[in-house]
């Protein structure tokens, strides 16, 4: 008998508009969410991140000046899950 793991998650992605990100609370987030269920016989799990803890207003990538020269954008948010 195979053991099947079932994990329920809210999958969230968003666009972050940066035209006003050089001002306090200027970055504008446009999130999209959907509920997903992941099943399988694997052993990797992810605890997830609360929506209120995804990032703070002063995180790089949120407090960001798009009008200064840059070569790299610091992606805000929790560490990506590699499974």
C-alpha contacts under 8 A as a table, 3 or more apart, distances in Angstrom:
res1	aa1	res2	aa2	distance
2	X	41	X	7.14
3	X	41	X	5.97
4	X	39	X	6.43
4	X	40	X	5.18
4	X	41	X	4.87
5	X	38	X	7.85
5	X	39	X	5.34
5	X	40	X	5.37
5	X	41	X	5.80
5	X	42	X	7.16
5	X	43	X	7.88
6	X	37	X	6.75
6	X	38	X	5.69
6	X	39	X	4.52
6	X	40	X	6.96
7	X	37	X	5.70
7	X	38	X	5.19
7	X	39	X	6.50
7	X	45	X	7.98
8	X	35	X	7.32
8	X	36	X	5.90
8	X	37	X	4.51
8	X	38	X	6.37
9	X	35	X	5.93
9	X	36	X	5.41
9	X	37	X	6.33
9	X	38	X	7.88
9	X	48	X	7.80
10	X	33	X	6.48
10	X	34	X	5.67
10	X	35	X	4.57
10	X	36	X	6.12
11	X	33	X	5.57
11	X	34	X	5.33
11	X	35	X	6.05
11	X	36	X	6.55
12	X	31	X	6.75
12	X	32	X	5.74
12	X	33	X	4.43
12	X	34	X	6.68
13	X	31	X	5.74
13	X	32	X	5.56
13	X	33	X	6.60
14	X	29	X	6.45
14	X	30	X	5.27
14	X	31	X	3.99
14	X	32	X	5.84
15	X	29	X	5.87
15	X	30	X	5.18
15	X	31	X	6.46
16	X	27	X	6.49
16	X	28	X	5.52
16	X	29	X	4.53
16	X	30	X	6.28
17	X	20	X	7.74
17	X	21	X	7.66
17	X	27	X	5.78
17	X	28	X	5.00
17	X	29	X	6.38
17	X	30	X	7.89
18	X	21	X	4.75
18	X	22	X	7.82
18	X	26	X	7.47
18	X	27	X	5.25
18	X	28	X	6.87
18	X	62	X	7.91
18	X	64	X	7.39
18	X	65	X	7.76
18	X	66	X	6.59
19	X	22	X	7.61
19	X	26	X	7.83
19	X	27	X	7.35
19	X	66	X	6.85
20	X	23	X	5.79
20	X	26	X	4.58
20	X	27	X	5.83
20	X	28	X	7.96
21	X	24	X	7.10
21	X	25	X	7.02
21	X	26	X	4.34
21	X	27	X	4.26
21	X	28	X	7.75
21	X	62	X	6.44
21	X	63	X	5.59
21	X	64	X	5.29
21	X	65	X	5.96
21	X	66	X	7.32
22	X	26	X	6.63
22	X	27	X	7.92
22	X	63	X	6.13
22	X	64	X	5.36
22	X	65	X	4.35
22	X	66	X	7.13
23	X	26	X	5.02
23	X	27	X	7.94
23	X	63	X	7.38
24	X	57	X	7.54
24	X	63	X	7.03
25	X	28	X	7.97
25	X	57	X	6.27
25	X	63	X	7.63
26	X	63	X	7.75
27	X	62	X	5.87
27	X	63	X	7.16
44	X	83	X	6.81
46	X	81	X	7.37
49	X	53	X	6.53
49	X	54	X	6.58
49	X	78	X	7.39
50	X	53	X	5.28
50	X	54	X	6.65
51	X	54	X	5.49
52	X	55	X	7.60
53	X	56	X	7.36
54	X	77	X	5.07
54	X	78	X	6.04
55	X	59	X	6.47
55	X	76	X	6.48
55	X	77	X	5.22
55	X	78	X	7.42
56	X	59	X	5.39
56	X	62	X	7.66
57	X	62	X	6.07
57	X	63	X	6.35
58	X	62	X	6.47
58	X	63	X	5.20
59	X	62	X	5.49
59	X	63	X	5.95
59	X	76	X	6.77
60	X	63	X	5.57
60	X	64	X	6.19
60	X	74	X	5.82
60	X	75	X	7.50
60	X	76	X	6.47
61	X	64	X	5.29
61	X	73	X	6.53
61	X	74	X	4.96
61	X	75	X	5.54
61	X	76	X	5.18
62	X	76	X	6.65
65	X	68	X	5.87
66	X	69	X	7.47
66	X	70	X	7.77
70	X	73	X	7.35
